[in-house]
Amino acid sequence: MVSPSTTRDGVLYTEYVTLKGEGPIASLWSFASISHTPDRPLIVKNADGNLEFWLDRSDPLLNTILPGTGASVIVNFADQWSVGRSLRTASELPAVLVVGPVMRPRILRVGHSVRAIGAAFPAILTRSFLGVHPSELLDQIVPLHSIWPIDDVEALTASLAGVAMPDAAAMLRNVLIDRRGDGVAQEHFAHKATELIRKAGGRVAITSLAGTFRMSRQKFAREFIDATGFTPKVYARLTRFQSLLRRLLTSDVSEWAAISSEAGFYDQAHMINEFRELAGVSPIEFFRPHGESAKALDVSVRGRPSQWIRR
């Protein structure tokens, strides 16, 4: 029997890589309350190819909504969540919600009991999935019933009730894809443009990118804004930030200084300033477990708070 003192409450984040498939959904995931025991790896790749990440309750990746270019539909089956610029200003979230593209970070507080699914997709698909232009959702978190007919939302939640998490996630994926319809252009220029920016980690010259599509910079910018809700420059900046975040997560804190040039920054100071502007704090401050003294931690290990060694 495992002693209670050796277990820690947390949340299991599962990324359904195989269920997502090769379609338009960028990420299909679930959250579920779970305790961590010493014999359980923090990261597990299942036989079906799906990935599991155990998140400590203090993990900022669980407690923060960070800037990004995509949108998400989330269905919460358990205790209510709240979100705000600070804990003092946090407001309660609806059970079925849409999170639009994010420009500024927000603090997220999940309930004691956690059970939720979500589907994330590129901003360029908000019109076909949700029926709204991505600019209308910029920095917005709204109930799904403010966008879809309430009968459709009630039918969705009723169909998901009591269903196992992987199956519920797959059902949410199917509902979104079915709403896309047959009239969506297969190769709109914005799909190609955003993919080029993503593959370059956000490090692209907009004039050069416009030339790829035989457009002037001005025409390219107009077309890009109409498709994504972002200027190309802002989209590239947020993409670079997301790329940087992934690099920091998979590197030792001691290696972070070398990441700056690889991630397209002039130097470490430039990287830290950019991270602070978009996340609200420096990388070290962001990844440090909330409410814990630095003296109790060994920060020469991986950046994830749940992987920091407690002395």
Buried (B, 14 or more C-beta within 10 A) or exposed (E): EEEEEEBBEBBBBBBBBEBBEEEBBBBBBBBBBBBBEEEBEBEEEEEEEBBBBBBBBBBBBBBBBBBBBBBBBBBBBBEEBBBBEEEEEBEEBBBBBBBBBBBEBBBBBBBEEBBBBBBBBBBBBBBBBBEBBBBBBBEBBBBBBEBBEEEBBEEBBEEBEEBEBBEBBBBBBEBBBEEBEEEEEEEEBBBEBBEBBBEBBBEBEBEEBBEEBEBEBEEBBEBBBEBBBBBBEBBBBBBBBBBBBEBBBEBEBEEBEEBBEEBBBEEBEBBBBBBBEBBBBBBBEBBBBEEEEEEEBEBEEBBBBBBBEEE
